């Protein structure tokens, strides 16, 4: 699990209590992503959750509605980039939102190297993830 000690120079415990169960949920999601375990990724998601992916034809990317569709989208990531890894992670909570910022690396099935910064925004309700909005920086574009 990632070691989170500071955010913008302040101790995390000064910003949010380490006992916040949402921090633990996000740590488990990150761990499951790195283990390529989609079932564990969605364990804390609401059945009617929504994922707005970082890719797709719309300004919000591609939308996946419901836990089955979200699990399929996570599986698709692992199919596209079978060795994807999320390192240098920062996890924090602000209100009803949780954030995982990370450095994603791997090699896509096309042979293209993945080396980018990511930020996934998780919206919580009643201790469950109800929405994920995923952002990946792109390179080579002006």
N, C-alpha and C positions, 0 to 999 in steps of 0.2 A: 504494500500500500504506500501511497505517496507520503512523504514527510512534509507537512505544511507547518511552517513556523512563522512566516511573516507575510503580510500583504502591504505593499507600499511602506515598508519600514516599521510597521506596527505589529506587535504580537497578535496572532489570530485570536487568542483568548481575550484580548482587549476589544476586538471587533465583534466576535460572536463566540458564544460558549462552545467549547469542544464537545460538550455533552449534547449539543443539538443533534437529534437523531437524523436530521436531513444531511448533515455532514457525513455521517456514517453510511447513509444510503448512497450518496455520491461516491464515496470511497469504494463501496462494494460494486457500483456500476463500472467505475474505472478499472477495478481489478477484473471484473467479468469481461470487459472489452479487451483487456490485454491477454486474457486466457481464451479469447474467441468463443465465449459461451453466451449465445444470444438469450437462452432461457434464463440465465442468471441476470443478464442485463435488464430484462423486463420484469423481474420478480417484484419490484416495488412500484410498478406502473398500474394506473387505474385501467380497468377493462376498456374504457372508452377514450383512452389517451390518444394524443395526436403528435405526430412527428412531422415537422417541416424540415426536410433535408437540405443539405448545403448544395445540392445539385438539382436541376430540373428546369422546366420551361417557364416557370412563373417567378415573379419577384420574390416569393417566399420559398422557391426551390420546387420540390415535389412534396405533396402532402400525403401522409399515410394516416388513415383513420382506423382506430381500434387496435387492440393489443396484438392480434394476429398479423395485421399489416405492418405494424411497427417491428415485430420480431422478424418478419420477412425482409424488411429494409436493412436491419442489422445483419442478417445472414448475407444479404446482397453485398454489403461492405466487405465482409470476410471473403466472399467469392471473388470480388474485384481486386482486393489487396490481401492475399492470403497470409502475409506476414506482417500486417499492420500492427504497429506498437504505439502507445501513447505514453510519452515520458515527460519529464520536467513539468509535472502537473501542479496546478494551483486550483484549490477548491475553496469556494466561499459562498456565503448566503447573504442575500439582501432582501428583506421582506419575505414575500412568498416565492422568491426566485433563488435558485441555486445555480452556480456556474462551475464548469470544469474547463479550465484553459490548459492546453497541452501542446506538445510538439509531436505531431504524427509523422511516422516514417514507415517505409515499406516499399515493396515493388509490386506494381499492378500487374495483372495477368498479361497486359499489353507489353510489358517490359519497361514501362515508364516508371521512373523513380518518384516516390511520394516523399516529400520533405517539406512540411508546412506547419503553420501554427493553426490551432483550432480553438473554438470557444463554443461550447454547448450550453444553452440556457435551459434550465429545467424549472417548470412551474409546478408548485406543490399545492395540494388541497387535501386536507384531512390526512396528512402524512404520506400521501401517495403522489407519484409523478403523474400530472395530467397533460402536460405538453412539453415537448422538447423542440427547441429551435436551434439548428446546427449551422455553424459558420466555419468555413475553411478559407484561409487566405489563398489567393491564386497568384501564380508567378508568370512572368512573360507577357503580361497584358498591360497596356497603358490606359 
